Amino acid sequence: MKRAITGFHMDRFQEWVAELDCGHGLKMRHNPPYMECRWIGTGTGRQQHIGDSVECVDCDMPALPEGLQLAETSPVYNREHFPDNLKNDFFTPEGSWGKVIVKKGMLQFVVEPGSAASRGFLLDPMFAGVLSPGLPHSLSAAMGDVEFYIEYYAA
């Protein structure tokens, strides 16, 4: 989802983060060919890009509704113990939500795989995925010795 840049700050790793009008942040790096922003290193360059629209991945992730209670937690899964049912068209039951929490490594997470509304995310220990009831999801190990679990929530 496109969001406007409202300002910039440096994070604890001394990297520039764009502050977005939605409240999220986006790391900005000059890293061709993936990200072209040579201007990030100067105050004038950053000032000239306030108001620019950028993609906010955090806004595209579904959110857990308020008032849900933790009902169950799955075992910790890894590359060797990765249930087949999570790999393609995994559904949570109607009224049940899930939160995919990565402890180690990275997971590819797709909401509505194979559809025109498909959205893909890279989950890591800092970014969890949300399983919405009634929608298909898929998970696959992306990088490293992945470890993750799923928290299931209900009203």
C-alpha positions as a LaTeX table, in Angstrom:
\begin{tabular}{lrrr}
\hline
Residue & $x$ (\AA) & $y$ (\AA) & $z$ (\AA) \\
\hline
Met1 & 0.00 & 0.00 & 0.00 \\
Lys2 & 1.40 & 3.41 & $-0.98$ \\
Arg3 & 2.16 & 5.76 & 1.92 \\
Ala4 & 3.74 & 9.23 & 2.08 \\
Ile5 & 7.13 & 9.90 & 3.68 \\
Thr6 & 6.73 & 12.41 & 6.54 \\
Gly7 & 10.32 & 12.44 & 7.83 \\
Phe8 & 13.47 & 10.42 & 8.47 \\
His9 & 15.44 & 9.15 & 11.44 \\
Met10 & 18.48 & 6.97 & 11.98 \\
Asp11 & 17.90 & 3.60 & 13.64 \\
Arg12 & 20.19 & 1.91 & 16.16 \\
Phe13 & 22.19 & 0.39 & 13.28 \\
Gln14 & 22.91 & 3.89 & 11.91 \\
Glu15 & 20.69 & 3.31 & 8.88 \\
Trp16 & 18.13 & 5.81 & 7.59 \\
Val17 & 14.47 & 4.98 & 8.13 \\
Ala18 & 11.67 & 6.82 & 6.33 \\
Glu19 & 8.81 & 7.73 & 8.67 \\
Leu20 & 5.51 & 7.07 & 6.89 \\
Asp21 & 2.13 & 8.76 & 7.36 \\
Cys22 & 0.66 & 5.43 & 8.51 \\
Gly23 & 3.06 & 5.32 & 11.49 \\
His24 & 5.30 & 2.58 & 10.09 \\
Gly25 & 8.94 & 2.96 & 9.11 \\
Leu26 & 10.83 & 1.85 & 5.99 \\
Lys27 & 14.60 & 1.34 & 5.89 \\
Met28 & 16.06 & 3.35 & 3.04 \\
Arg29 & 19.34 & 2.18 & 1.51 \\
His30 & 21.12 & 2.98 & $-1.70$ \\
Asn31 & 21.43 & $-0.66$ & $-2.81$ \\
Pro32 & 21.21 & $-0.92$ & $-6.62$ \\
Pro33 & 19.47 & $-2.55$ & $-8.39$ \\
Tyr34 & 17.01 & $-3.23$ & $-5.55$ \\
Met35 & 16.75 & 0.29 & $-4.18$ \\
Glu36 & 18.05 & 3.42 & $-5.90$ \\
Cys37 & 18.27 & 6.26 & $-3.41$ \\
Arg38 & 21.70 & 7.82 & $-3.57$ \\
Trp39 & 20.07 & 10.92 & $-2.05$ \\
Ile40 & 19.51 & 9.24 & 1.36 \\
Gly41 & 23.01 & 10.25 & 2.52 \\
Thr42 & 22.40 & 14.00 & 2.49 \\
Gly43 & 20.06 & 16.22 & 4.49 \\
Thr44 & 19.04 & 18.07 & 1.33 \\
Gly45 & 18.29 & 14.80 & $-0.46$ \\
Arg46 & 16.12 & 13.53 & 2.38 \\
Gln47 & 14.28 & 16.85 & 2.62 \\
Gln48 & 13.51 & 16.77 & $-1.12$ \\
His49 & 11.84 & 13.36 & $-0.76$ \\
Ile50 & 9.45 & 14.18 & 2.08 \\
Gly51 & 5.98 & 13.65 & 0.63 \\
Asp52 & 7.10 & 10.93 & $-1.80$ \\
Ser53 & 4.91 & 7.81 & $-1.91$ \\
Val54 & 6.52 & 4.46 & $-1.11$ \\
Glu55 & 5.19 & 0.92 & $-0.57$ \\
Cys56 & 4.46 & 0.09 & 3.08 \\
Val57 & 4.61 & $-3.70$ & 3.44 \\
Asp58 & 3.43 & $-3.48$ & 7.06 \\
Cys59 & 0.12 & $-1.92$ & 5.94 \\
Asp60 & $-0.52$ & $-4.81$ & 3.54 \\
Met61 & $-0.30$ & $-7.42$ & 6.32 \\
Pro62 & $-3.71$ & $-8.27$ & 7.79 \\
Ala63 & $-4.07$ & $-7.30$ & 11.46 \\
Leu64 & $-5.46$ & $-9.33$ & 14.34 \\
Pro65 & $-8.80$ & $-7.87$ & 15.46 \\
Glu66 & $-9.11$ & $-6.43$ & 18.96 \\
Gly67 & $-10.50$ & $-8.64$ & 21.70 \\
Leu68 & $-9.19$ & $-12.02$ & 20.57 \\
Gln69 & $-7.85$ & $-14.48$ & 23.12 \\
Leu70 & $-4.93$ & $-16.85$ & 22.65 \\
Ala71 & $-6.49$ & $-20.32$ & 22.25 \\
Glu72 & $-3.56$ & $-22.54$ & 21.29 \\
Thr73 & 0.13 & $-22.46$ & 20.35 \\
Ser74 & 1.64 & $-24.89$ & 17.85 \\
Pro75 & 4.93 & $-26.71$ & 18.38 \\
Val76 & 8.07 & $-25.02$ & 17.04 \\
Tyr77 & 8.62 & $-26.04$ & 13.42 \\
Asn78 & 11.86 & $-25.99$ & 11.40 \\
Arg79 & 13.09 & $-27.07$ & 7.94 \\
Glu80 & 13.18 & $-30.75$ & 8.94 \\
His81 & 9.83 & $-30.66$ & 10.75 \\
Phe82 & 7.69 & $-28.48$ & 8.47 \\
Pro83 & 4.09 & $-29.73$ & 8.15 \\
Asp84 & 2.99 & $-30.25$ & 4.54 \\
Asn85 & $-0.43$ & $-28.73$ & 5.25 \\
Leu86 & 1.21 & $-25.30$ & 5.86 \\
Lys87 & 2.92 & $-25.26$ & 2.46 \\
Asn88 & $-0.12$ & $-24.81$ & 0.19 \\
Asp89 & $-3.62$ & $-23.44$ & 0.68 \\
Phe90 & $-3.58$ & $-23.59$ & 4.48 \\
Phe91 & $-6.80$ & $-22.30$ & 6.07 \\
Thr92 & $-7.63$ & $-21.45$ & 9.66 \\
Pro93 & $-11.19$ & $-22.41$ & 10.65 \\
Glu94 & $-13.91$ & $-19.74$ & 10.49 \\
Gly95 & $-13.57$ & $-17.46$ & 13.52 \\
Ser96 & $-9.98$ & $-18.57$ & 14.19 \\
Trp97 & $-7.01$ & $-16.28$ & 13.49 \\
Gly98 & $-3.33$ & $-17.13$ & 13.54 \\
Lys99 & $-0.07$ & $-15.30$ & 14.11 \\
Val100 & 3.07 & $-16.81$ & 12.52 \\
Ile101 & 6.04 & $-15.99$ & 14.73 \\
Val102 & 9.55 & $-16.58$ & 13.41 \\
Lys103 & 12.19 & $-17.30$ & 16.05 \\
Lys104 & 15.09 & $-17.80$ & 13.64 \\
Gly105 & 15.70 & $-17.42$ & 9.88 \\
Met106 & 13.12 & $-16.26$ & 7.34 \\
Leu107 & 9.81 & $-17.57$ & 5.99 \\
Gln108 & 8.04 & $-16.77$ & 2.74 \\
Phe109 & 4.39 & $-16.09$ & 3.62 \\
Val110 & 1.70 & $-15.74$ & 0.94 \\
Val111 & $-1.90$ & $-14.70$ & 1.53 \\
Glu112 & $-4.33$ & $-16.03$ & $-1.13$ \\
Pro113 & $-1.68$ & $-17.79$ & $-3.25$ \\
Gly114 & $-2.58$ & $-18.15$ & $-6.90$ \\
Ser115 & $-5.24$ & $-15.42$ & $-6.89$ \\
Ala116 & $-5.20$ & $-11.91$ & $-8.33$ \\
Ala117 & $-5.29$ & $-10.59$ & $-4.73$ \\
Ser118 & $-2.19$ & $-12.61$ & $-3.74$ \\
Arg119 & 0.20 & $-10.81$ & $-1.34$ \\
Gly120 & 3.65 & $-12.10$ & $-0.43$ \\
Phe121 & 5.72 & $-11.26$ & 2.63 \\
Leu122 & 9.09 & $-12.20$ & 4.04 \\
Leu123 & 8.70 & $-12.98$ & 7.73 \\
Asp124 & 11.58 & $-12.76$ & 10.20 \\
Pro125 & 11.91 & $-12.40$ & 13.98 \\
Met126 & 10.92 & $-8.72$ & 13.68 \\
Phe127 & 7.91 & $-9.17$ & 11.35 \\
Ala128 & 5.11 & $-11.68$ & 12.08 \\
Gly129 & 2.45 & $-12.93$ & 9.66 \\
Val130 & $-1.29$ & $-12.97$ & 10.31 \\
Leu131 & $-3.54$ & $-15.84$ & 9.18 \\
Ser132 & $-7.05$ & $-14.57$ & 8.43 \\
Pro133 & $-9.96$ & $-17.02$ & 8.69 \\
Gly134 & $-11.39$ & $-18.26$ & 5.42 \\
Leu135 & $-8.38$ & $-17.20$ & 3.30 \\
Pro136 & $-5.77$ & $-19.61$ & 1.91 \\
His137 & $-2.16$ & $-19.08$ & 3.02 \\
Ser138 & 1.14 & $-20.74$ & 2.24 \\
Leu139 & 4.44 & $-20.86$ & 4.11 \\
Ser140 & 7.88 & $-21.95$ & 2.94 \\
Ala141 & 11.36 & $-21.70$ & 4.39 \\
Ala142 & 13.18 & $-18.78$ & 2.74 \\
Met143 & 16.57 & $-18.39$ & 4.38 \\
Gly144 & 18.63 & $-19.96$ & 7.10 \\
Asp145 & 17.79 & $-22.52$ & 9.70 \\
Val146 & 14.23 & $-21.39$ & 10.11 \\
Glu147 & 12.29 & $-21.91$ & 13.36 \\
Phe148 & 8.73 & $-20.70$ & 13.79 \\
Tyr149 & 5.46 & $-21.40$ & 15.55 \\
Ile150 & 1.85 & $-20.32$ & 15.19 \\
Glu151 & $-0.36$ & $-18.78$ & 17.85 \\
Tyr152 & $-4.08$ & $-19.38$ & 17.25 \\
Tyr153 & $-6.63$ & $-16.84$ & 18.48 \\
Ala154 & $-10.43$ & $-16.87$ & 18.84 \\
Ala155 & $-13.09$ & $-14.47$ & 20.14 \\
\hline
\end{tabular}
